[in-house]
Amino acid sequence: MQISSPELIDPASRAFKSVLDQLAPTDATVLIIGETGTGKEVMARYLHHHSARSRQPFLAVNCGALTESLAESELFGHEKGAFTGAQDRHRGWFEAAEGGTLLLDEVGELSPSLQVKLLRVLQEREIIRVGSSKAIKVNVRVIAATNRDLAVAIRERRFREDLYYRLNVASVTLPPLRQRCEDIPVLASHFLQLYARRLGRPQLRLSEDAVATLMDYSWPGNIRELENTLHNAVLLSRTSLVTPQQLRLNAIAGSDLPSGEEALDQFLRQQMQQSETPLYPRVIAALVKNALELTQGNQLQAAALLGISRHTLRTQLGHLGVIKPRRTSLRQREASPHHQPQQERELRIGYQKFGNLGILKARQSLEQQLSDQGVSVLWSEFPAGPQLLHALSNKEVDFGTTGEVPPLFAQASNSPMVYVAWEPAAPQSVALLVPTNSPVQQIGDLRGKRIAVNRGSNVHYLLLQILDEAGLALDEVRIVYAPPKYPLTPSDLSAVDAWMMWDPLLSDAENSGQFRVIADGTGRVNNHQFYLAERGFAAQSGDLLQILLTALEQTGRYIDAHHTEAAALLSSELGISATSLMHALARRSHQTQRMNLAIIREQQTIADRFYALGLFSRAIRVRESVWHP
């Protein structure tokens, strides 16, 4: 006897089932949204089995489990000889689901390049196998599922907005199990019967206390966790009545706190009872201190780690004497008979430790210059340009510096940033590296190799140029999108075959003797450095930008004239040898220059290339994002 599916009775469940019943007979693309374990695949199967395609295949592919290198082949298939190891023609998921339904589970995990290709498939209803130029028509209903907030992913430029609208023709949101409590006893009884039958056990039932325990639990793992709990209860049961003890939820259900928080609670209670000094300021000081240490002094990251705003963190830093309290300084100025009351201003700068901004911060000259004007300078460190531009787009910083490519991606995503200034080309400061003992001797040897690159960075553009020079397409290498990192661990060395790096990490890797350069930017990219500001800040605080640019011009002249001193200033901050830093500083000019037509045209050329490759959702005009003082 087959056990039928349970009839869900919670009003929330009835509501989304009603929506499913309306969508099932159609061919509309459906986006199912819900937490992990809420039953998204079950709902997708329901849509399929109640449609005209029910006698055709239903296939589900976990997009999060697809490797970057093989994802396109898995989805769209490949021709014989398309790449190393392609011994035969292969039909992908779309062709295999012909006439039926294809569930793209965890669609939010697809790489940007796959998102572009999926968008085309949904628009044209045709696929192109890897290694082929022939389009193949497909008749497949697509259902997508995700546990991620795609709206947030769009804002963070991790998911294409146009693809979202293609997938979201109709959407169904599955409430978590904690929001449809009336379903818990029904589902529990269903799973109890199911696993009793599968395991050859006598029929079981839940005691009243067991039902109450299930109802009181929050179910962070949703239906999947409930199913596993009942499966385990069947295995442990020695009688026909399942008690709370057999559910193994006592420790959790009996307390509102997880075990880790219970331990913290006990520790704090003990400290309050035993300590003669106030506990609160000690705890706050310890939290702030450890958060700053873990984030290497980055206030934005420390605030995120603590779950508070940067403003709140800075208030605590003021109380602790780490920075000057803002309110105190303001009161002092207001109390002075010779000083007109003025509102304190902030200049929030994002930097990457290296270059002009890194030296400017180390010398503290800007703080000294602006302190008399009631301007606080706040520094936030970032590992690379894309991350910095994300913060600028969200108005977490006012000003920062990146290479050529990040601002183009930002502009294509409608970021409120403007170009303010630039620095001369430094093509030798970016390169593709391999280990000294690597079999890769020239660019052509990269075919089929795994290459690590920070997406949307200057080295991303250099990689495109290198591959184009060798006549290699993107799908002929295995791109691994990874943030910049050095030194590399043994696991890093085994994960990929080559790395795209930039100074000062590049110089340090070269000086180690463990790596060699296959190709740098010479003759391939300019590798300009750009200074950028948030558009609203630039419009309202042009006076601060002018002061900042003058300070950068002075800093650039200082660096070019005093490489040794500048390297010594950066060495302690970066943890990189002064020798490597002198090498990195010496191969570029640090002379900050205002924007001009020639540099705008060079940026436009790069923007057009990326748009042609499908990496931008829209064409952009660089000159529309240039600050005019």
Buried (B, 14 or more C-beta within 10 A) or exposed (E): EEEEEBEBEBEBBBBBBEBBEEBBEBBBBBBBBBBEBBBBBEBBBBBBEBBEBBEBBBBBBBBBEBEBBBBBBBBBBBBEEBBEEBEEBBBBBBBBBBEBBBBBBBBBBBBBBBBBBBBBBBEEBBBBBBBBEEEBEBEBBBBBBBBBEBEEBBBEBBBBBBBBEBBBBBBBEBBBBEEBBBBBBBBBBBBBBBBBBEEEBEEBEBBEEBBBBBBBBEBBBBBBBBBBBBBBBBEEBEEEEBBBEBBEBEEBBEEEEEEEEEEEEEEEEEEEEEEEEEBEEEEBBEBBEEBBEEBEEBBBBBBBBBEBEBEEBBBBBBBBEEBEBBEEBBEEBEEEEEEEEEEEBBBBBBBBBBBBBBBBBBBEBBBEBBEEEBBBBBBBBBBBBBBBBBBBBEEBBBBBBBBBBBBBBBBBBBBBBBBBBBBBBBBBBBBBBBBEEBEBEEBEBBBBBBBBBBBBBBBBBBBBBBBEEBEBEBBBBBBBBBEBBBEBEEEBEEEBBBBBBBBBBBBBBBBBEBBBBBBBBEEBBBBBBBBBBBBEBBEEBBEBBEBBBEBBBBBBEBBBEBBEBBBBBBBEBBEBBBEBBBBBBEBBBBBBBBBEEEBBEBBBEBBBBBBEEBBBBEEBEBEEBBBEE
